[in-house]
Amino acid sequence: MEDKQTNNRRILLIYFSLSSQTKNLVHALMDGLREQQVEVLEERLEPDETLRFPIGSITATVSIMLQTFFRKRVKIKPVSQHCFNHFDFIILAGPTWSYNPSGAVLSLLDRDGAKLFNGKVVLPLISCRGYWRMHWYGLKRLLKKNGASLLNPIIFSHPTSEPWRTIGVFLKLAGKTPEKNSFISRYYRKYGHNRKQIKEAHHFGTMIGDALNRDLDLNTLDFKTKIALP
Ligand SMILES: Cc1cc2nc3c(=O)[nH]c(=O)nc-3n(C[C@H](O)[C@H](O)[C@H](O)COP(=O)(O)O)c2cc1C
């Protein structure tokens, strides 16, 4: 069913999020798009196996990091049938896992990649602590192999400086609370993206919606701002 309030611009937003960071970004982005009367269909990838955040222990975290380095897949439930309908373009969003796309996004590409992305325009969105380049190159290659053409990616990295964000993410995954540790909390206040970045994601949504409404070339949009990639 078409939404009567829209100008018939339709975007499919497919995403995976383990610890809600991608989810927070895409929800803000979606609000910005909807304010521009763009219709957005949201599809969250649901694991079909047990996957918890936090992972819970140091050993289990190291083990998952190793497995994800070798691109271990996470089984996912089938996506809704409407994902295969026509959209102006598709946003594919998810976190970086050990320099790769997450196991859930890799599973989606293995299983539905050709049917979902062949001949489609895709805007990738990456949420990471800071190391996204290998992920981006790998994702670009896989999407192109599946027949997609790509828009400039949206990349958000955690705003905390090193080495604290690496230590903080690792401890957080292992089930600790570094932001409450009297020493570490001086340098590591919060896990993940900050409010400014969520606002920036909303702004990107508005920018994209406005460009769509004015029939502008979406590839002229540049998302590499100091807020998104501090
Ligand atoms: C198993 C695992 C591996 C990760 N590896 C990386 C990495 O290689 N580079 C990076 O920048 N962030 C890495 N991260 C951090 C996540 O990309 C980051 O916390 C992201 O914001 C999480 O998004 P989500 O909450 O939507 O899952 C890793 C996280 C997990 C769980």
The ligand as a Gaussian input file, in Angstrom:
#p B3LYP/6-31G(d) Opt

LIG

0 1
 C       32.656000      -9.073000      17.235000
 C       32.896000      -7.602000      17.057000
 C       33.992000      -7.158000      16.335000
 C       34.212000      -5.786000      16.138000
 N       35.249000      -5.386000      15.348000
 C       35.395000      -4.081000      15.041000
 C       36.403000      -3.662000      14.105000
 O       37.135000      -4.447000      13.509000
 N       36.500000      -2.335000      13.841000
 C       35.709000      -1.411000      14.439000
 O       35.870000      -0.217000      14.177000
 N       34.734000      -1.784000      15.328000
 C       34.563000      -3.096000      15.622000
 N       33.585000      -3.491000      16.497000
 C       32.750000      -2.459000      17.162000
 C       31.406000      -2.226000      16.462000
 O       31.567000      -2.062000      15.078000
 C       30.748000      -0.980000      17.039000
 O       30.627000      -1.106000      18.420000
 C       29.396000      -0.692000      16.401000
 O       29.034000       0.640000      16.756000
 C       28.320000      -1.655000      16.906000
 O       27.125000      -1.459000      16.200000
 P       25.771000      -2.223000      16.586000
 O       25.438000      -1.821000      17.991000
 O       24.771000      -1.719000      15.625000
 O       25.994000      -3.693000      16.483000
 C       33.331000      -4.846000      16.720000
 C       32.233000      -5.298000      17.460000
 C       31.993000      -6.661000      17.600000
 C       30.775000      -7.127000      18.362000

